[in-house]
Amino acid sequence: MKRIVAVLLSFMMIVTFAGCTNTKAETTKSEATGKVVTDSLGRQVEVPAEIDSVGSLGVMRLLTYMDAVDLVKGGTDMDNVQQLTRPYTLVNPNFASIAQIGQGGSGGIVPFDEEIIKLAPDVIFVVSDYTQADELQAKTGIPVVAVASPGLFDGKMSASIDIIGQVLGKEDRAKEVNEFMDAAQKDLNDRTKDIPEASRISVYNGALNFKGKHGFDGTSGNYGPFVAINANNVVDQTGQKTAFTVDLEQVLAWNPEIIFLNPENMDLVNEQYAQNPDFFSSLKAVQNNKVYTQLAYNNNYTNIEIALADAYYAGTVIYPDKFKDINIEKKTDEIFEFLLGEKLYSKYVAAGQGFGPLTIGK
């Protein structure tokens, strides 16, 4: 009888042990096949532990910064066309042939659900101003991670880069990118933060791109490159925090000492000059040949690398003694190479959009 009981106990221990082993194996397998991340909309999204393919709806630039373009299998129509004002497309010519899974641009993100389902990427990244992420995830059955599209030093970039790093297992690259940007922000601020208010030269920026191209009167308050170097932007007196069209008489009243314009839109500026040459000749910045370039950086969201180069160039013009160690050509290529993987400044020069002085009316 004792022998029978012993056998039964042994059998029960084996079954129990096997059950525990199987439970542990299932738990390990579950942990290995997925992880949960919190996206820019505060959503908890479960994504695969290993990502082999990605769909991008407005996040292609950040994926380029993250050295993750080899994973991208689909993007928007904005990613398919190479343009100087979207340099991430220049370094990724293969994007011309990737699957189109959505529409981008000023009209906002419009996903192509059927194309996404057909492509079946492991995860979809979408800009966080697209608010139907839950609906898109439900329709496609694919994890959708919303990521905020950052401006220059507006507090969004670090978190967005970290989210992409967590999803793709590229935390090391995320750390590198964020440290690079933090160092640049500190460098720009340290060079200019102690300049007395009374010694800050007044500046104006015009011919900006926002919802299309604009002439001299297209400007912006809270202009990122100027904020980064603590510049005295006359437009900030309006209280405007974004781009808008200003009255030309107001610019004349401000009469800034230095003017920066987007060379891409000089045709529009010169048309305005032809219509009203007296206005331009009354500006002391024009009289003193103090008109310089700022490259357009808003195209399919903010091209951080261009905006950062703009800040350094503006610094060399406004505060030459504070930036005397900066060679703007080398600095621009250094920024481009780190974030995009290539030196591109020569392409801007070849297109007549390099940094330097401008002549209005020419």
Secondary structure, DSSP 8 states (H G I E B T S, - for coil): -HHHHHHHHHHHHHHHHHHHHHHHHHHHHHHHHEEEEE-TTS-EEEEESS---EEEES-HHHHHHTT-GGGEEEEETTTSS-BTTBHHHHS-GGGGGSEEEEE-STT--EE-HHHHHHH--SEEEEETT---HHHHHHHH-S-EEEE----TTSS-HHHHHHHHHHHHT-HHHHHHHHHHHHHHHHHHHHHHTTS-GGG--EEEEES-BSSSB--TTEEESS-HHHHHTT-EEGGGGGT--SEEE--HHHHHHH--SEEEE-GGGHHHHHHHHHH-HHHHHT-HHHHTT-EEE----BSSSB-HHHHHHHHHHHHHHH-TTTSTT--HHHHHHHHHHHHHSS--HHHHHHTT-SSSB--TT-
